Amino acid sequence: MTFSICVRERYTDDAGDGQTRFGVAVTTRLPGVGTLCPFASEHGAVATQSHTNVALGRKGIAYLADGLAVEDALDALLAADEGRERRQLHGVGTDGTFAFSGDECGEWYGHRVGQNYTVAGNLLVGPAVLEDVAAGYESTAHGEAPLAERLIDALAAGHDAGGDKREDLPVQSAALRVATTGDVPRFDPAAEDLRVDATETPIADLRETFETAVRGYEDALARYADEGEK
């Protein structure tokens, strides 16, 4: 159905305090993936896919907010899910990582766990998709670009490697979410919740949406900096 990446990054804010940001990005050859698969909060990021069970994402984020480790939260949800062998579920919490691919997922399927990130996918052209997503993220992990932009770059790397193998399905979608433990200005594009629900060019359109959001943020600051609201 899809491939996705979940990320945890630690950083120091302008006041010198340590913060953590979480991000998730996903794309598929079906419409509306942003309503189903990616979940993020200041406690972690989760992606649920392959015969998607949306409750796994929603409950997973809720469990992380309650203080459960991501491994315990997602493992417990899968244990109670009778359809778990058809699921993929992965994510990052404050400290840990978790990735699961059931034996009944569509070929090719698999997952990867890296330092502070996880990637997973099913119905892909092959393992190179996930390898390139991981490499694409790792190459920018310490860059200065916003996480949302770097997540799009990671998706683009997987898309260029062939992505979802169902070329007979032209309608696609993509989405990303980023959250942080720190304070976020009202229009700050570093904390995005963006989706492209139905298109034949999901990564390009998601990138354009992000760039438009950044431009809108900058325009709003320039015009209303002295007013504070608007």
ZIVEN-V86000 format. One record per backbone hydrogen bond with DSSP energy under -0.5 kcal/mol. NH is the residue of the N-H (numbers start at 1). CO is the residue of the C=O. Records with the same first field share a line. If there is no record, write none. Layout:
BEGIN
NH: CO / CO
END
This chain:
BEGIN
3: 27
4: 120
5: 25
6: 118
7: 23
8: 116
9: 21
11: 19
13: 17
16: 13
19: 11
21: 9
22: 179
23: 7
24: 177
25: 5
26: 175
27: 3
28: 173
29: 1
32: 197
35: 32
36: 33
37: 33
39: 46
41: 44
44: 41
45: 92
46: 39
47: 90
48: 37
49: 88
54: 52
56: 53
57: 53 / 54
58: 54
59: 55
60: 56
61: 57
62: 58
63: 59
64: 60
65: 61
66: 62
67: 64
68: 63
73: 69
74: 70
75: 71
76: 72
77: 73
78: 74
79: 75
80: 76
81: 78
82: 80
84: 81
86: 83
87: 84
88: 49
89: 100
90: 47
91: 98
92: 45
93: 96
98: 91
100: 89
102: 87
104: 85
105: 102
110: 121
112: 119
114: 117
116: 114
117: 114
118: 6
119: 112
120: 4
121: 110
122: 2
123: 106
124: 108
125: 163
129: 126
131: 127
132: 128
133: 129
134: 130
135: 131
136: 132
137: 133
138: 134
139: 135
140: 137
141: 137 / 138
143: 140
150: 146
151: 147
152: 148
153: 149
154: 150
155: 151
156: 152
157: 153
158: 154
159: 155
160: 156
161: 157
162: 159
163: 158
165: 123
167: 165
169: 166
170: 168
172: 199
173: 28
174: 196
175: 26
176: 194
177: 24
178: 192
179: 22
181: 20
188: 185
191: 188
194: 176
196: 174
199: 172
205: 201
206: 202
207: 203
208: 204
209: 205
210: 206
211: 207
212: 208
213: 209
214: 210
215: 211
216: 212
217: 213
218: 214
219: 215
220: 216
221: 217
222: 218
223: 219
224: 220
225: 221
227: 224
228: 224
END
